[in-house]
Amino acid sequence: MQRILVAEDDPVLAMIYEITLSEAGFEVMMCRDGVEALDALDAFAPDLVITDFYMPRMTGGQLIRAIRERRGDLTATLLASAVDSRRLLDDERADARLEKPITPARLLSGVRALEALRHA
């Protein structure tokens, strides 16, 4: 995984994610919500989308569903949220999940674990 698109409406978390992932060598595009992320999806062609669940205009679950409809399995999804994933519909479930609060080390660990699964 080299290209990561992040949909996070909390500016502090977005900054932490961007710095952490960029310093780890990933090409990162930041979006403030799911609509902005979906608009950037085709042009950026990310290997991974990291999304919060509760965001304005489009939830993370709706974004995950739209990514699967548009890109199939080409783009992995990681839900970074405190939402209980058992409440989500099957087509809204991410490939992996990190529960907030998320430290930079946990973020990188989650990304690397998902990367290993996709390349296994």
C-alpha distances in whole Angstrom, upper triangle without the diagonal:
4,6,8,11,14,17,19,23,24,24,24,21,19,20,19,15,15,17,15,11,13,14,11,10,8,9,11,14,16,18,22,22,21,23,21,18,19,21,17,15,16,16,13,11,8,5,7,11,12,16,19,22,25,25,27,28,25,24,20,22,23,19,18,20,20,16,17,20,19,15,16,13,11,10,9,12,13,16,17,21,24,25,26,24,27,28,26,26,24,22,21,20,16,14,14,17,18,21,22,23,20,20,17,17,17,14,12,13,12,9,9,11,9,6,9,11,9,9,13
4,7,10,13,16,19,22,23,23,23,20,18,18,18,15,13,15,14,10,10,12,10,8,5,6,8,11,14,17,20,21,20,22,20,17,18,20,16,14,15,15,11,10,8,7,8,11,13,17,20,23,26,25,27,27,25,24,21,23,24,20,19,22,21,18,19,22,20,17,18,16,13,11,12,14,15,18,18,22,26,27,28,26,29,30,28,28,27,25,23,22,18,17,17,19,19,23,23,24,21,20,17,18,18,15,13,15,14,11,11,14,12,10,13,15,13,13,16
4,7,10,13,16,19,21,20,21,18,16,17,17,13,12,14,14,10,10,13,12,9,6,5,6,8,11,14,17,18,17,19,16,13,15,16,12,11,12,12,8,8,5,5,7,9,11,14,18,20,23,22,24,24,22,22,19,21,21,17,17,20,18,15,17,19,17,15,17,15,12,10,11,12,13,16,17,21,24,25,27,25,28,29,26,26,25,23,21,21,17,16,17,18,19,22,22,23,20,20,17,19,18,15,14,16,15,11,13,16,13,11,15,16,14,15,19
4,6,10,12,16,17,17,18,15,13,14,14,10,9,12,12,8,9,13,12,11,7,6,5,6,9,11,14,15,14,16,14,11,13,15,11,10,13,13,9,9,5,6,5,6,7,10,14,17,19,18,21,21,19,18,15,17,18,15,14,17,17,13,16,18,17,14,16,15,12,9,9,10,10,13,13,17,21,21,23,21,25,26,23,24,23,21,19,18,15,14,14,15,16,18,19,20,17,17,15,16,16,12,12,14,13,10,12,14,12,11,15,16,14,16,19
4,7,10,13,15,15,16,14,11,13,14,10,10,13,13,10,11,15,14,14,10,8,6,5,6,7,11,11,11,12,10,7,10,11,9,8,11,11,8,9,6,8,6,5,6,8,12,15,17,15,17,17,15,15,13,15,16,12,12,15,14,12,15,17,15,14,16,15,13,10,10,10,10,12,13,16,19,20,22,21,24,24,21,22,22,19,17,17,14,15,15,15,16,18,18,19,17,18,16,18,17,14,14,17,15,12,15,17,15,14,18,19,17,19,22
4,6,10,11,12,13,10,8,10,11,8,8,12,12,10,12,15,15,15,12,11,7,6,5,6,8,9,9,12,10,7,11,13,11,10,14,14,11,12,10,11,8,6,5,6,8,12,14,12,15,15,14,13,11,14,15,11,12,16,15,13,16,18,17,16,18,17,16,12,12,10,9,10,10,13,16,17,20,19,22,22,20,21,21,19,16,16,13,15,14,14,14,15,15,16,14,15,14,17,15,12,13,16,14,12,15,17,15,16,19,20,18,21,24
4,7,9,11,13,10,8,11,13,10,11,14,15,13,15,18,18,19,15,14,11,9,6,5,6,5,6,9,8,6,9,11,11,11,15,15,13,14,12,14,11,7,6,5,6,9,10,9,11,12,10,10,8,12,12,9,11,14,13,12,16,18,17,17,18,18,18,14,14,11,10,10,10,11,15,15,18,17,21,20,18,19,20,18,15,15,13,16,15,14,14,15,14,16,15,17,16,19,17,14,16,19,16,15,18,20,17,19,22,22,21,24,26
4,6,7,9,7,6,9,11,9,10,14,14,14,16,18,19,20,17,16,13,11,8,6,5,6,8,11,10,9,13,14,14,15,18,19,17,18,15,17,14,11,8,6,5,9,9,7,10,12,11,10,9,13,14,12,13,17,16,16,19,21,20,20,22,22,21,17,16,13,12,10,9,10,13,14,17,17,21,20,18,21,22,20,17,17,15,17,16,14,13,14,12,13,13,15,15,18,16,13,16,19,16,16,20,21,19,20,24,24,23,26,28
4,6,9,8,7,10,12,12,13,16,17,17,18,21,22,23,20,19,15,13,10,8,5,6,9,11,11,11,14,15,15,17,21,21,19,21,19,21,18,14,12,9,8,10,8,6,8,11,11,11,11,14,15,13,16,19,18,18,21,23,23,23,25,25,24,21,20,17,15,13,12,12,14,15,19,19,23,21,20,22,24,22,19,19,18,21,20,17,16,16,14,14,15,17,17,21,19,17,20,22,20,19,23,24,23,24,28,28,27,30,32
4,6,5,6,9,10,11,12,14,15,16,18,20,21,23,20,20,16,15,11,10,8,9,13,15,14,14,18,19,19,20,24,24,21,23,21,22,19,16,13,11,9,11,10,9,11,14,14,14,13,17,18,17,19,22,22,21,24,26,26,26,28,27,27,23,22,19,17,14,12,12,13,15,19,20,23,22,21,24,26,25,21,21,20,22,20,18,16,15,12,12,13,14,15,19,18,16,19,21,19,20,23,24,23,25,28,28,28,31,33
4,6,5,6,9,10,10,12,14,15,16,18,20,21,19,19,15,14,10,10,8,11,14,16,15,15,19,19,18,20,24,23,21,23,21,23,20,17,15,13,12,15,14,12,13,16,17,17,16,20,21,19,21,24,24,23,26,28,27,27,29,29,28,24,23,20,18,17,14,15,17,19,23,23,27,26,25,28,29,27,24,24,22,24,22,20,18,18,15,14,14,15,15,19,19,16,19,22,21,20,24,25,24,25,29,29,29,31,34
4,5,5,6,9,10,11,12,14,15,17,18,20,19,19,16,15,12,13,11,14,17,20,18,18,21,22,21,23,26,26,23,25,22,23,21,18,15,14,13,16,15,14,16,19,20,19,18,22,23,21,23,26,26,25,28,30,29,29,31,30,29,25,24,21,19,17,14,15,16,19,22,23,27,27,26,29,30,29,25,25,23,24,22,20,17,17,13,12,12,12,12,16,16,15,17,20,19,19,22,24,24,25,28,29,29,31,33
4,5,5,6,8,10,10,12,14,15,16,18,17,17,14,14,11,12,11,13,15,18,17,16,19,21,20,21,24,24,21,23,20,21,17,15,12,11,10,13,13,13,16,19,18,17,15,19,21,19,20,23,23,22,25,27,27,26,27,27,26,22,20,18,15,14,10,11,13,16,19,20,24,24,23,26,27,26,22,21,19,21,18,16,13,13,10,9,9,10,10,14,13,11,14,16,16,16,19,21,20,22,24,25,25,28,30
4,5,5,6,9,10,11,12,14,15,17,15,14,11,10,7,8,8,11,13,16,14,13,17,18,16,17,21,20,18,19,17,18,15,13,11,10,10,14,14,13,15,17,17,16,15,18,19,17,18,22,21,20,23,25,24,24,26,25,24,20,19,16,14,14,11,13,16,18,21,21,25,25,23,26,26,25,22,21,19,20,19,17,15,15,13,13,11,12,11,15,15,12,14,17,16,15,19,21,20,21,24,25,24,27,29
4,5,5,6,8,10,10,12,14,16,14,14,11,11,9,11,11,14,17,19,17,16,20,20,18,20,23,22,19,21,19,20,17,16,13,14,14,17,18,16,18,21,20,20,18,22,23,21,22,25,25,23,26,29,27,26,28,27,26,22,21,19,17,17,14,16,19,21,24,25,28,28,27,29,30,28,25,25,22,23,21,19,17,18,15,14,13,12,11,15,15,13,14,18,18,17,19,22,21,22,25,26,26,28,31
4,6,5,6,8,10,11,12,14,14,15,12,13,11,13,14,16,18,21,19,18,21,23,20,21,25,24,21,22,19,20,17,16,13,14,14,17,18,17,20,23,22,21,19,22,24,21,22,26,26,24,26,29,28,27,28,27,26,22,21,19,16,16,13,15,17,20,23,23,27,27,26,29,29,28,25,24,21,22,19,18,15,15,13,12,10,9,7,11,12,10,11,15,15,14,17,19,19,20,23,24,25,26,29
4,6,5,6,8,10,11,12,11,12,9,10,9,11,12,14,16,19,17,15,18,20,18,18,21,21,17,19,15,16,13,12,9,11,12,15,17,16,19,21,20,19,16,19,21,18,19,22,22,20,23,26,25,23,25,23,22,18,17,15,13,13,11,13,16,19,21,21,25,25,24,26,26,25,22,21,18,18,16,15,13,14,12,12,9,9,7,10,11,8,9,13,12,11,14,16,16,17,20,21,21,23,25
4,6,5,6,8,10,11,9,9,6,8,7,10,12,15,16,19,16,14,18,19,16,17,20,19,15,17,14,15,14,13,11,13,14,18,19,18,20,22,21,20,18,21,22,19,20,24,23,21,24,26,25,23,25,24,22,18,18,16,15,16,14,16,20,22,25,24,28,28,26,28,28,27,24,23,20,20,19,18,16,18,16,16,13,13,10,13,14,11,11,15,15,13,16,18,18,18,21,23,22,23,26
4,6,5,6,8,10,10,11,9,11,11,14,16,18,20,22,20,18,22,23,20,21,23,22,18,20,17,18,16,16,14,16,17,21,22,21,23,25,24,24,21,25,26,23,23,27,27,24,27,30,28,26,28,27,25,21,20,19,18,18,16,19,22,24,27,27,30,31,29,32,32,30,27,26,23,23,21,20,18,19,17,17,14,12,9,12,14,11,11,15,16,14,16,19,19,19,22,24,24,25,27
4,6,5,6,9,9,11,10,13,12,16,17,19,21,23,21,19,22,24,21,21,24,23,19,20,17,17,15,15,13,15,16,20,22,21,24,26,25,24,21,24,26,23,23,26,26,24,26,29,28,26,27,25,23,20,19,18,16,17,14,17,20,23,25,25,28,29,28,30,30,29,26,24,21,21,18,18,15,17,16,15,11,10,6,8,10,8,8,11,12,11,13,16,16,16,19,21,21,22,24
4,5,5,7,6,8,7,10,11,14,17,18,19,22,19,17,20,21,18,18,21,20,16,17,13,13,12,12,11,14,16,20,22,21,24,25,24,22,20,22,24,21,20,24,24,21,23,26,25,22,24,22,20,17,16,15,14,16,14,17,20,23,25,24,28,29,27,29,28,26,24,23,19,18,17,17,15,17,17,17,13,12,8,10,12,8,7,11,11,9,11,14,14,13,16,18,18,19,22
4,5,5,5,6,6,10,11,15,17,20,21,23,20,18,21,21,18,18,21,19,15,17,14,14,14,14,14,17,19,22,24,23,25,27,25,25,22,25,26,23,23,26,26,23,25,28,26,24,26,24,21,19,18,18,17,19,17,21,24,26,28,27,31,32,30,32,31,29,27,26,22,22,20,20,19,21,20,20,16,15,11,13,15,12,11,14,15,13,14,17,17,16,19,21,20,21,24
4,5,7,9,10,13,15,18,20,23,24,26,23,21,25,25,22,22,24,23,19,20,17,17,17,17,16,19,21,25,26,26,28,30,29,28,25,28,29,26,26,29,29,26,28,31,29,27,29,26,24,21,21,21,19,21,19,22,25,28,30,29,33,34,32,34,33,32,30,28,24,24,22,22,20,22,21,20,17,14,11,12,15,12,10,14,16,13,14,18,18,17,19,22,22,22,25
4,6,9,10,14,15,19,21,23,24,26,24,21,24,25,22,22,24,23,19,19,16,15,14,16,15,19,21,24,26,26,29,30,28,27,24,27,28,25,24,28,28,25,26,29,28,25,26,24,22,19,18,18,17,19,18,22,24,27,28,27,31,32,31,32,31,30,28,26,22,21,19,20,18,21,20,20,16,14,10,11,13,11,8,11,13,11,10,14,15,13,16,19,18,18,21
4,7,9,13,15,19,22,23,24,26,23,21,23,24,20,20,21,20,16,17,14,14,14,16,16,19,22,25,28,27,29,30,29,28,25,27,28,25,24,28,27,24,26,28,26,24,25,23,20,18,18,19,18,21,20,23,27,29,30,29,33,34,32,33,32,30,28,27,23,22,21,21,20,23,23,23,19,17,14,14,16,14,11,14,15,12,12,16,16,14,16,19,18,18,21
4,6,10,12,16,19,20,20,22,20,17,19,20,17,16,18,17,13,13,11,10,10,12,13,16,19,22,25,24,26,27,25,24,21,24,25,21,21,24,23,20,22,25,23,20,22,20,17,15,15,15,15,18,17,21,24,26,28,26,30,31,29,30,29,27,25,24,20,19,18,19,19,21,21,22,18,17,14,15,16,13,11,14,14,10,11,15,14,12,15,17,16,16,20
4,7,10,13,17,19,19,20,17,15,17,18,14,14,15,14,10,11,9,10,11,12,13,16,19,22,24,23,25,25,24,24,21,23,24,20,20,23,22,19,21,24,21,19,21,20,17,14,15,16,16,19,18,22,26,27,29,27,31,32,29,30,29,27,25,24,21,20,20,21,20,23,23,23,20,19,16,18,19,15,14,17,17,13,14,18,16,14,18,20,18,18,22
4,6,10,13,15,16,17,14,12,15,15,12,12,14,13,9,11,9,10,10,10,10,13,16,19,21,19,21,22,20,20,18,21,21,18,18,21,20,17,20,22,20,18,21,19,17,14,14,14,14,16,16,19,23,24,26,25,29,29,26,28,27,25,23,22,19,19,18,19,18,21,20,20,18,17,15,17,17,14,13,16,16,13,15,18,16,15,19,20,19,20,23
4,7,10,12,13,14,11,9,12,12,9,10,12,11,8,10,9,11,11,10,10,12,15,18,19,17,18,19,18,18,16,19,19,15,17,20,18,16,19,21,18,17,20,20,17,14,15,14,15,16,16,19,22,23,26,25,28,28,25,27,26,24,22,22,19,19,19,19,19,21,20,21,19,19,17,19,19,16,16,19,18,15,18,20,18,18,21,23,21,22,26
4,7,9,11,12,9,8,12,12,10,11,14,13,11,13,11,14,12,10,10,10,12,15,16,14,15,16,15,16,14,18,18,14,16,19,18,16,19,21,19,19,21,21,19,16,16,15,14,15,14,16,20,21,24,23,27,26,24,25,26,23,21,21,18,20,19,19,18,20,18,19,17,18,16,19,19,15,16,19,18,16,19,21,19,19,23,24,22,24,28
4,6,7,9,6,5,9,10,8,10,14,13,12,14,13,15,13,10,10,9,11,13,14,11,12,12,12,13,12,15,15,12,14,17,15,15,18,20,18,18,21,21,19,16,17,15,15,14,14,16,19,20,23,22,26,24,22,24,24,22,19,20,18,20,19,19,18,20,18,19,18,19,18,21,21,17,19,22,20,18,21,23,21,21,25,25,24,26,29
4,7,8,7,8,11,11,11,13,17,17,15,17,16,19,16,13,12,10,10,12,11,8,9,10,11,12,12,15,15,13,15,18,17,16,20,21,20,21,23,23,22,19,19,17,16,15,14,15,18,18,22,21,25,23,22,23,25,22,19,20,19,21,21,19,19,19,17,18,18,20,19,22,21,18,20,23,21,20,24,25,23,24,28,28,26,29,32
4,6,6,6,9,10,11,12,16,17,16,17,16,18,16,12,11,8,8,10,9,6,6,7,7,8,8,12,11,9,12,15,13,14,17,18,18,19,21,21,21,17,18,15,15,13,13,14,16,16,20,19,22,21,18,20,21,19,16,17,16,19,19,18,18,18,17,19,18,21,21,23,22,19,21,23,21,20,24,25,22,24,27,27,25,28,31
4,5,5,6,8,10,10,14,15,14,15,14,16,14,10,10,8,9,9,10,7,8,7,5,6,6,9,8,6,9,11,10,10,14,15,14,15,17,18,18,15,15,13,13,12,13,14,17,16,19,17,20,19,16,17,18,16,13,15,14,17,17,17,18,18,18,20,19,22,22,24,22,19,22,23,21,19,23,24,21,22,26,25,23,26,29
4,5,5,6,9,10,13,14,14,15,15,18,16,13,14,11,12,13,13,10,9,7,6,9,10,12,10,8,11,12,10,11,15,15,14,16,18,20,19,17,18,16,17,16,17,17,20,19,22,21,24,22,19,19,21,18,15,18,17,20,21,20,21,22,22,23,23,25,25,28,26,23,25,27,24,23,26,27,24,25,29,28,26,29,31
4,6,5,6,9,12,12,12,14,14,17,15,12,13,12,13,14,14,11,10,9,9,12,12,14,13,10,13,15,12,13,16,17,15,16,19,20,19,16,18,16,17,16,17,18,21,21,24,23,26,24,22,22,23,20,18,20,18,21,21,21,22,23,22,23,22,24,24,26,25,22,23,26,23,22,25,26,24,24,28,28,26,28,31
4,5,5,6,10,11,10,11,10,13,12,9,10,9,11,13,14,11,12,11,10,11,10,13,11,8,10,13,10,10,13,14,13,13,16,17,16,13,14,12,14,14,15,16,20,19,22,21,24,23,20,20,21,18,15,17,15,17,18,18,19,21,20,22,20,22,21,24,23,19,20,23,20,18,22,23,20,20,24,24,22,24,27
4,5,5,8,10,10,11,11,14,13,10,12,11,14,14,15,13,13,11,10,11,11,12,10,7,9,11,8,7,11,11,10,11,14,15,14,12,14,13,15,15,17,18,22,21,23,21,24,22,19,19,19,16,14,16,15,17,19,19,21,23,23,24,23,25,25,27,25,22,23,25,22,20,23,24,21,22,25,24,22,25,28
4,6,7,8,10,11,12,16,15,13,15,14,16,17,18,15,15,13,12,14,14,16,13,11,13,14,11,11,14,14,11,13,16,18,17,15,17,16,18,19,20,22,25,24,26,25,27,26,23,23,23,20,18,20,19,21,22,23,24,26,25,27,26,28,27,29,28,24,25,28,25,23,26,27,24,24,28,27,25,27,30
4,6,6,6,8,9,13,13,11,13,14,16,18,19,16,16,15,14,16,15,17,15,12,14,15,12,11,15,15,12,13,16,17,15,13,15,15,17,18,19,21,25,24,27,25,28,27,24,24,24,21,19,21,19,20,21,22,23,25,25,26,24,26,24,27,26,22,23,25,23,20,23,25,22,21,25,25,22,25,28
4,6,5,6,7,10,10,9,12,13,16,17,19,17,18,16,14,16,14,15,14,10,11,13,10,8,11,12,9,9,12,14,11,9,12,12,15,16,18,20,24,23,25,23,26,25,22,22,21,18,17,18,16,17,19,20,22,24,24,26,24,26,24,26,25,21,22,24,21,18,21,22,19,19,22,22,19,21,25
4,6,5,8,11,12,12,15,16,20,21,23,21,21,19,17,19,17,18,17,13,14,15,12,10,12,12,9,9,12,14,11,11,14,15,18,20,22,24,28,27,29,26,29,28,25,24,23,20,19,21,19,19,21,23,25,27,28,29,27,29,27,29,28,24,24,26,24,21,23,25,21,20,24,23,20,22,25
4,6,9,12,14,14,17,18,21,23,24,22,22,21,19,21,20,21,19,16,17,18,15,13,16,16,12,12,16,17,14,13,16,17,20,21,23,26,29,29,31,29,32,31,28,27,27,23,22,24,21,22,24,25,26,29,29,30,28,29,27,29,28,24,24,27,25,22,24,26,23,21,25,25,22,23,27
4,6,9,11,11,14,15,19,21,23,21,22,21,19,20,18,20,19,15,16,18,15,13,16,17,13,12,16,16,13,11,14,15,17,19,20,23,27,27,29,27,30,30,26,27,26,22,21,22,19,20,21,22,23,26,26,27,25,26,23,25,25,21,21,23,21,18,20,22,20,18,22,22,19,21,24
4,7,9,10,13,15,19,21,23,22,23,22,20,20,18,19,18,15,14,16,14,11,13,14,11,9,12,12,9,8,11,13,16,18,20,23,27,26,28,25,28,28,25,25,23,20,20,20,17,17,19,21,22,25,26,27,25,26,24,25,24,21,20,22,20,17,19,20,17,16,19,19,16,18,21
4,5,7,10,13,16,19,21,20,22,21,19,19,16,17,17,14,13,16,14,11,13,15,12,10,12,11,8,6,8,10,12,15,17,20,24,24,25,23,26,26,23,23,22,19,18,18,15,14,16,18,19,22,23,24,21,22,20,21,20,17,16,18,16,13,15,17,14,13,16,17,14,15,19
4,7,10,13,17,19,22,22,24,23,21,20,17,18,18,15,13,16,15,11,13,15,13,10,12,10,7,5,6,9,11,14,16,20,23,23,24,22,25,26,23,23,21,18,18,17,14,12,14,16,18,21,22,24,21,22,19,20,19,16,15,16,14,11,12,14,11,9,13,13,10,12,15
4,6,10,13,16,19,18,21,21,18,17,14,15,16,13,11,14,14,10,12,15,14,11,12,10,9,5,5,6,7,11,12,16,19,20,21,18,22,22,20,20,19,17,15,14,11,10,11,12,14,17,18,20,17,18,17,17,16,13,13,14,11,9,11,12,9,9,13,13,11,13,16
4,6,10,12,15,15,17,17,14,13,10,12,13,9,8,12,12,9,11,14,13,11,13,12,11,7,6,5,6,8,10,13,17,17,19,16,20,20,17,18,17,15,13,13,9,10,11,12,13,16,16,18,16,18,16,18,16,13,14,15,12,10,13,14,11,12,16,15,14,16,19
4,7,10,13,13,16,17,14,12,9,11,13,10,10,13,14,12,14,17,16,15,16,15,14,10,9,6,5,6,7,10,14,14,16,15,18,19,16,18,18,16,13,12,9,10,9,9,10,12,13,14,12,14,13,15,13,10,12,13,10,9,13,14,11,13,16,16,15,18,20
4,6,9,9,12,13,11,9,6,9,10,8,8,12,13,11,14,16,16,16,17,16,16,13,11,8,6,5,6,8,11,12,14,13,17,16,14,16,16,15,11,11,9,11,11,10,10,12,12,14,12,15,15,17,15,12,14,16,13,12,16,17,14,16,19,19,18,21,23
4,6,7,11,12,10,8,6,9,11,10,10,14,15,14,16,19,19,19,20,20,20,16,14,11,9,6,5,5,9,9,12,12,15,15,13,16,17,16,12,12,11,14,12,10,10,10,9,11,11,14,15,18,15,13,16,17,14,15,18,18,17,19,22,21,21,24,26
4,6,10,11,9,5,4,6,9,9,10,12,14,14,16,18,19,20,20,20,21,17,16,12,10,7,7,6,8,7,10,10,13,12,10,13,15,14,10,11,10,14,13,11,11,11,11,13,14,17,19,21,18,16,19,20,17,17,21,21,19,21,24,23,23,26,28
4,7,9,8,5,7,9,10,11,13,15,16,17,19,20,21,22,23,23,24,21,19,15,14,11,10,8,9,8,12,12,15,13,12,15,17,17,13,14,14,18,17,14,14,13,12,14,15,19,20,23,20,18,22,23,20,20,24,24,22,25,28,26,26,30,31
4,7,6,5,7,10,10,10,13,15,15,16,19,20,20,22,23,23,24,20,19,16,15,12,12,11,13,12,15,16,19,16,15,17,19,18,14,16,16,19,19,16,16,16,14,16,17,20,21,24,22,19,22,24,21,21,25,25,23,25,28,28,27,30,32
4,6,7,10,12,11,12,15,16,16,17,20,21,21,23,24,25,26,22,22,19,18,16,16,14,16,15,19,19,21,19,17,19,22,20,17,19,19,22,22,20,20,19,18,20,20,23,24,27,25,23,26,27,25,24,28,29,26,28,32,31,30,33,35
4,7,10,12,10,10,14,15,14,16,19,18,19,21,23,24,24,22,22,19,19,17,18,17,19,17,20,20,22,19,18,19,21,19,16,19,19,22,23,21,22,22,21,23,23,26,27,29,27,25,27,29,26,26,29,30,27,29,32,31,30,33,35
4,7,8,6,7,10,11,10,12,15,15,16,18,19,21,21,18,18,15,16,14,15,14,17,15,17,17,19,17,14,15,17,15,12,15,15,19,19,18,19,19,19,21,22,25,25,28,25,23,25,27,23,23,27,27,24,26,29,28,26,30,32
4,5,5,6,9,10,11,12,14,16,17,18,19,20,21,18,17,14,13,11,12,11,13,11,14,13,15,13,11,12,15,13,10,12,13,16,16,15,16,16,16,18,19,22,23,25,23,20,23,24,21,21,24,24,22,24,27,25,25,28,30
4,5,5,6,9,10,10,12,14,15,16,16,17,18,14,13,10,10,7,9,9,12,10,12,11,14,13,10,12,13,11,8,9,9,13,13,12,13,14,14,16,16,20,20,22,19,17,20,21,17,17,21,20,18,20,23,22,21,24,26
4,5,5,6,9,10,11,12,14,15,15,16,17,15,13,10,11,8,11,11,13,10,12,9,12,10,7,8,10,8,4,7,8,12,13,12,14,15,16,19,19,22,23,24,21,19,22,22,18,19,22,21,18,21,23,21,21,24,26
4,5,5,6,9,10,11,12,14,14,16,17,15,15,12,13,12,14,14,16,14,15,13,15,13,10,10,11,9,6,10,11,14,16,15,18,18,19,22,22,25,25,27,24,22,24,25,21,21,24,24,21,23,26,24,22,26,28
4,5,5,6,9,10,10,12,13,14,15,12,12,10,11,10,13,14,16,15,16,14,17,16,12,12,13,10,8,10,10,13,14,14,17,18,18,21,20,23,23,25,22,20,22,23,19,18,22,22,18,20,23,22,20,24,26
4,5,5,6,9,10,10,10,11,12,10,9,7,9,9,12,13,16,14,15,12,15,14,11,11,10,7,5,7,7,9,11,12,15,17,18,21,20,23,23,24,21,18,20,21,17,16,20,19,16,18,20,18,17,21,22
4,5,5,6,9,10,10,11,13,12,12,10,12,12,16,16,19,16,17,14,15,15,11,9,9,5,5,8,9,12,14,15,18,20,21,24,23,26,26,27,25,22,24,24,21,20,23,22,18,20,23,21,19,22,24
4,5,5,6,8,9,12,13,11,12,11,14,14,17,18,21,19,20,17,19,18,14,13,13,9,9,12,12,14,17,18,20,22,23,26,25,27,27,29,26,23,25,26,22,21,24,23,20,21,24,22,20,23,25
4,5,5,6,7,9,9,7,9,9,12,13,16,18,21,19,20,17,20,19,15,15,14,10,10,11,10,12,14,16,19,21,22,25,23,26,25,26,24,21,22,23,20,18,21,20,17,18,21,19,17,20,22
4,5,5,4,7,8,8,9,9,13,14,17,19,22,20,20,17,19,19,15,13,11,8,9,10,10,11,14,16,19,22,24,26,25,27,27,27,25,22,23,24,20,19,21,20,17,18,20,18,16,19,21
4,6,6,9,11,11,13,13,16,17,21,22,25,22,23,20,21,20,17,14,13,9,11,13,13,15,18,20,23,25,27,29,28,31,30,31,29,26,27,27,24,22,25,24,20,21,24,21,19,22,24
4,6,9,9,10,12,13,17,18,21,23,26,24,25,22,24,23,19,18,16,13,14,15,15,16,19,21,24,26,27,30,28,30,29,31,29,25,26,27,24,22,24,24,20,21,23,22,19,21,24
4,6,6,6,10,11,15,17,20,22,26,24,25,22,24,24,20,18,17,13,14,15,14,14,17,19,22,25,27,29,27,29,28,28,26,23,24,24,21,19,21,21,17,17,20,18,15,18,20
4,6,7,9,11,15,17,20,22,25,24,24,20,22,22,18,17,14,11,13,13,12,12,16,18,22,24,26,29,27,29,28,29,26,24,24,24,21,19,21,20,16,17,19,17,14,16,18
4,5,7,9,13,16,19,21,24,23,23,19,21,22,19,17,15,12,14,13,11,10,13,17,20,23,25,27,25,27,26,26,24,21,21,21,18,16,17,17,13,13,15,13,10,13,15
4,7,10,13,16,19,22,26,25,25,22,24,25,21,20,18,15,16,16,13,12,15,18,21,24,26,28,25,27,25,25,24,21,20,21,18,16,17,17,13,13,15,14,10,12,15
4,7,10,13,16,19,22,21,22,19,22,22,19,19,17,14,14,13,11,10,12,15,17,20,22,24,22,23,22,22,21,18,17,18,15,13,15,15,11,11,14,13,10,13,16
4,7,10,13,16,19,19,19,16,19,20,17,17,15,13,12,11,8,6,8,11,14,17,19,21,19,20,19,20,17,15,15,15,12,10,12,12,8,9,12,10,8,11,14
4,7,10,12,16,15,16,13,16,17,14,15,13,12,10,9,5,5,7,9,11,14,16,18,16,18,18,18,16,13,14,15,11,10,13,12,9,11,14,12,11,15,17
4,6,9,13,13,14,11,15,16,14,15,14,13,11,9,5,6,5,5,7,10,12,14,12,15,15,15,12,10,12,12,8,8,11,11,8,11,14,13,12,16,17
4,6,9,9,10,9,12,13,11,13,13,13,10,8,6,8,6,5,6,8,10,12,11,14,15,16,13,11,14,14,10,11,14,14,12,14,17,16,16,19,21
4,7,9,11,10,14,15,14,16,17,16,13,12,9,11,9,6,5,6,6,9,8,11,12,13,11,9,12,13,10,11,14,14,13,16,18,18,18,21,23
4,5,8,9,13,13,12,16,17,17,13,12,11,13,11,8,6,5,5,8,9,12,14,16,13,12,15,16,13,14,18,17,16,19,21,21,21,25,26
4,6,9,12,12,12,16,18,18,15,14,13,16,13,9,8,5,5,8,10,14,16,17,14,14,18,17,15,17,20,19,19,22,24,23,24,27,28
4,6,9,8,9,13,15,15,12,11,12,15,13,10,10,8,9,11,13,17,19,20,17,17,20,20,17,19,22,21,19,23,25,23,24,27,28
4,5,6,8,11,13,15,12,10,12,14,13,10,11,9,11,14,15,19,21,22,18,18,21,20,17,20,22,20,19,23,24,22,24,27,27
4,5,5,9,10,11,9,7,9,11,10,8,10,10,13,15,16,20,22,22,18,18,20,19,16,18,21,18,17,20,22,20,21,24,24
4,5,8,9,12,10,9,11,13,13,11,14,13,16,19,19,23,25,25,21,21,24,22,19,21,24,21,19,23,24,21,23,26,26
4,7,9,12,10,9,12,15,15,13,15,14,16,19,20,24,26,27,23,23,25,25,21,23,26,24,22,25,27,24,25,29,29
4,6,8,6,6,10,13,13,12,15,14,17,20,20,24,26,26,23,22,24,24,20,21,24,22,20,23,25,22,22,26,27
4,5,5,7,10,13,15,14,18,18,20,23,23,27,28,29,25,24,26,26,22,23,26,23,21,24,25,23,22,26,27
4,5,6,9,11,13,14,17,18,21,24,24,27,28,28,25,23,25,24,21,21,24,21,19,22,23,20,19,23,23
4,6,8,11,13,14,18,19,21,24,24,27,28,28,25,23,25,24,21,21,23,21,18,21,22,19,19,22,23
4,6,10,12,12,15,16,18,21,21,24,25,26,22,20,23,22,19,19,22,20,17,20,22,19,19,23,24
4,7,8,9,12,14,16,19,19,22,23,23,20,18,20,19,16,16,19,17,14,17,19,16,16,20,21
4,5,7,10,12,15,18,16,19,20,20,17,15,17,16,12,13,15,14,11,14,16,14,13,17,18
4,7,11,14,16,19,17,19,19,19,16,14,15,14,11,11,13,11,8,11,12,10,10,14,14
4,7,10,13,15,14,16,16,16,13,11,13,11,8,9,11,9,7,10,12,10,11,15,15
4,7,10,12,11,14,15,15,11,10,12,11,8,10,13,11,10,13,15,13,15,18,19
4,6,9,7,10,12,12,8,8,11,10,7,10,12,11,11,14,16,15,17,20,21
4,6,7,10,13,13,10,10,13,13,10,13,16,15,15,18,20,19,21,23,24
3,5,8,11,13,10,10,14,14,12,15,18,17,17,20,22,22,23,26,27
4,7,10,12,9,10,14,14,13,16,18,18,19,21,23,23,25,27,28
4,7,8,6,6,10,11,10,12,15,15,16,18,20,21,22,24,25
4,5,5,6,9,10,11,12,14,15,17,18,20,21,23,24,26
4,6,5,6,9,10,11,12,14,15,16,18,20,21,23,24
4,5,5,6,9,10,11,12,14,15,16,18,20,21,22
4,5,5,6,9,10,10,12,14,15,16,18,20,21
4,5,5,6,9,10,11,12,14,16,17,18,20
4,5,5,6,8,10,10,12,14,15,16,18
4,6,5,6,9,10,10,12,14,15,16
4,5,5,6,8,10,11,12,14,15
4,6,5,6,9,10,11,12,14
4,5,5,6,9,10,11,12
4,5,5,6,9,10,11
4,5,5,6,9,10
4,5,5,6,9
4,5,5,6
4,5,5
4,6
4
